[in-house]
Structures are given as structure tokens and as C-alpha cells.
Amino acid sequence: MTALKEMKMSNDNATPLKKQRFITDKVAEYPEGHWSNTISVGDHIFLSGFTSRANDLKKIQGVGSAYEQAKVIFQKIKDCLEGAGSSMADVVTMTIYVTNMADNKGIWEARKEFFEGDFPCSTLVQVAGLADPDILLEITAQAYRGSGSD
């Protein structure tokens, strides 16, 4: 089940765009006032940074394995996109934050399980740390609804 929250957003055009928040019961949302997991403006979809934190918002899944954590994160991205009427084929760009650049091989392997054809543009950045020492990576993405369709 997906809930939709609409908010107006102004732009330079005569018609205001509507900012829409999508919520899926497959991916935990933090309490109101923190951030939104999925927002769209028109067909542009913006996803917050996801980690492998479980839906209880406490447990870290895949501890010690960037590959396992990446699979959890890509599934969250997939679930959020589907809740917004989109798919992984519509992802155009992603930024991946890692605590160890050597983990990229496991991340690329997991990525192959969720993408095919033209992979999204990607940036890989090593950071000093993330929200929990057991979190090895965080991924944010943007999609354009319908762009991956034939």
C-alpha cells in the first residue's frame, strides 16, 4: 500500500509543479520532521540516502559485507520507486558513499542483480564514516519516471 502526500512547489513556469511524497510500507520512514524517503516533482523522483538499517530503524543488516548491505539498499530503492509508479530501469543517477573504497567490487556485484542494459550514471565517494560504524555504504538516487520503458 502506498500513501501519497501532495505539496505545491513554485517554479518559473506559469503552472506550479506539485511536489509529491510517496510512502511505501515496505521501507521504514523516520518520524515526520526528519526527511522523506521519496519525493517526486513531475516525473523526476528523488530518493534519500539509504543504508541497510532494518525497518525497526535500529538493526543493521549485512554487517561486515558491502555486497549484502548493497543488496538491502537496492531493494529499498526498488520498493520506493515502485511505490512512486516507477522502476529501477528509470534510475538515471546515483551517488554511493563508502567507508572503504575497496568495497566497490561487492557493490558492483549487487548492482548487477538490480540493473540491466544502460546502468545509471554513478559517483562513488569514500567518507570517513556513516551514521553507525557497522554501516559500510549509503546510496542516494534520482529517477525519471517512464524513462527506462521501451
DARARA-V892434 format. One line per field, one symbol per residue. psi: psi as a letter, one per 20 degrees, with the letter a starting at -180 (. if undefined). burial: b if it has 16 or more other C-alpha atoms within 10 Angstrom, else e. Layout:
psi = ???
burial = ???
This chain:
psi = ppqpppqqpqairhpqqppppppqiippqrqqifrqgppqocjpppprpqakpriijgppqkpiohggggggghhgggggghhjkarhiiphqqpppqiohiihghghghhhiiqrcoqqqqpppprhrahqhiohrppqrqropihjq.
burial = eeeeeeeeeeeeeeeebebbbbbbeebebeeeeeebbbbbbeebbbbbbbbbbeeeeeebbbbebbbbbbbbbbbbbbbbbebbebbbbbbbebbbbbbeeebbebbeebbeeeeeeebbeeeeeeeeeeeeebbbbbbbbbbbbeebee
